Amino acid sequence: MFTYVASHLLNHAFGVISLGAMETARSWFVEPWTTPAGIFVLLAAALTHISLALWTTYARRSLAMPAWQWVQLVLGLSIPFLLVEHALATAGARLRFGIEPTYAYVLAVFWKFAPEKGWLQALLLIVAWTHATVGIHHWLRFKPWYERAAPTLFGFAVAIPVAALLGFVASGFAVRERAGDPAWVANMLAAMGYPGSTFDAFVGAGTKLWQAGFAFLIAAVFAGRGIRLWLQSRRAGARVRYPTGRLVNVPHGGTILETSRAAGIPHASVCGGRGRCSTCRVRVLRGAESLAPALPAETKVLQRLMLAPDVRLACQARPTANAEIQVELLLPPDVRAKDALAVQRFAHGEEADIAVLFADLRGFTKLSENRLPYDVVFLLNRYFAAMGKAITGAGGRVDKFIGDGVMALFGVDDGAEAGCRSAIRAARRMAEELDMLNSLLGHDLAEPLRIGIGIHVGPAIVGHMGYGEASGVTAIGDTVNTASRLEAMTKEAGAQLIVSDDVAMRAGVDLSGFTLQSVSVRGRAGTIAVRRVVSALELPEV
C-alpha cells in the first residue's frame, strides 16, 4: 500500500514540468498497477489492510491507547471514504467500460467541472501519506539504524507530498486554462472514449453504495466489540495487582497491558502493544504460572535484551487461569523509543566484580586561570577525547566525566579478570595519549598536562541509573570509592598511577618491579596492598 501511494505521488510531482511529463511518467509509476497482476496485488493489500484494522479494533479489550494510534485508526478508516470515488472513476472505468482516463480528464474534473472533488483529492493525498508515514515510522523506529537515517527519511517524507501537491496545482492550472475551450474538452473526451452519463451514474451510485456499506461495517465492528465485552464481563476472570496495591480484573482474554489501559493505569508501550519493543515489560512477582507461555516473538525480544526469567512483555502476557497475578512495572510511562532498543543487562541492578579506574588532571584549576572560556573548553574536550579513546580502545567503557576527571568501568561484560587486564592496558594508553597531547599543545601550555590514575577491583552494584538523558549503566559501592581514593593518593605519592595489587594478581600481570606498599583508605577498614607506578608508560604491554 505504501508503494502504491508513493508511486502515485511521485507521478503527480512530474506535473511541475508539464502535463505531458505526467502522462509519460504514468507508464512507470501507474501503469504497473493497472495490469491484472497489479490490480490483484493492490486489491489483496487493500483488503488485508482494512481487514486487519477492523479486526484489531474489534479484538481490543480497551480503546485506551496512545494518541498516535487513534490518529492512525481515524486516518486509516477515512481513506476508503475519500478514495472510493476516484478509484471507481479510474480503475472502475478500465474494468467496467474498458476506457483509460487520462491525466487531462482527471485534472479537468478536479479543476474545472467539479473543483470540490479537487479539494477532496488534495485532502486524500495528505491523509493517505500521513497515515502511511506514521505507520512506517512506528514500525522502523525500533531498528538500530533508524535513528541515524531518520533525518534523511523525514526529508523524503516531506518532499514527496509537497512535490506531488505542486505538480497537482501546476498541471491543474494548465488544464483549467485549456478546458475553457469547448473544442479541447470535446477532443479530450472523444480521445479517451468517454461513455457519458452512463459512466457518471456508475461512479455516483457505486460511491454511495460503498460509503454506506463501509460505514455500516465500521458501526457493526464497534457494536460487536461492545456486545462481546459485555458478555465477557459477566464471567469470572483473573486479577492483576499493581505496586500501589490496586487490584484490577483482567478483561477476558486480555493482556496485562490491556488491563492497565482499561483501568487508567499509566503503562509504557512505545510500539502500541504490538510486541515490537520491550518498554511495557513487567516483573511478575506472583502468579507467573497463570500466564500463557511466551510465544516466539516475545521470547526473541526477552532474549535479545537478556532480561531475567521473571520478566514478561505486558502486551503479550495473557492470564489463562482465574488467579491473582502481582506485577511490577519496570519502565516509566514516558519512556522513549530508543530505550526499547537498549540491551540492558544491568537494567535493574546486580552485584558484579569489576575493575574501576579514576583519572584526574593535576593542577588544572591553575592551568585554566587567565584563559578564555573557549580555550578551557577546547583543552578539556581534547583531553577527554584522548582519554576516552584510550579507555574504549583498551576494552573499557567511559562511565562519566566529572569536572576534569574521568571514571571508567572494565569487565562489565567480560568478567573481572579480563577487566583488570583492560584497565592496566588503558592506564598505559592514557599515558601515551597524554604525551602525544602535550606534544601537540606544547606551544599553548605553560607546563605539560599531568594526570593521576587509580585502579581497584572488587564487587560493585552495577545498574542503569540516572534520569532522562543523564542516565546509563554505572557502578556504586566500596570498590568505586577505593579506586577514587587511590587516584587521590597519586598526588602525594608523586606517581602517575596507584593500582591495587589485587588488580595485578587477577590480571595475571607481573608488576613486581614496582614499589609495593600497604595504605589506609579513608572510609575503609584495614589496609590495602598497592603498587606505586611513577609513570604508566613503564607498565608492561598487556
WOTAQUI-V752707 format. One line per field, one symbol per residue. phi: phi as a letter, one per 40 degrees, with the letter a starting at -180 (. if undefined). A space follows every 50 residues. Layout:
phi=???
This chain:
phi=.ccccccccccdcccccacccccccccccbddcccdcccccccccccccc cccccccccccaccaddccccdcccccccdcccdcccccbccccccbgbb ccccccccccbbcadccccccccddcccccdccccccccccccdccdccd dccccccccccccccccccccccccccccccdccccccccccgdcgcdcc ccccccccccccccccccccccccccccccccccccacbbbcdcgcbbcc ddgccccccccccgcdacaccggbgcbbcccbcccagcccccdccdccdc cccccfccccbbcccbcbcbbcbcbbbbccbccccccccccccbcbdbga cacbbbbbbaccgcdccccgbcddcccccccccccccccccccchbbcca bbgbbabbbbgcbbgcccccccccccccccccccccccccbdcbbcaccb bbbbbabicacbacbhafccbicabbhccccccccccccccccgbcabbc cdcccccgbcbccbdbabbcbdgbcgbbcbbcbcbccccccb
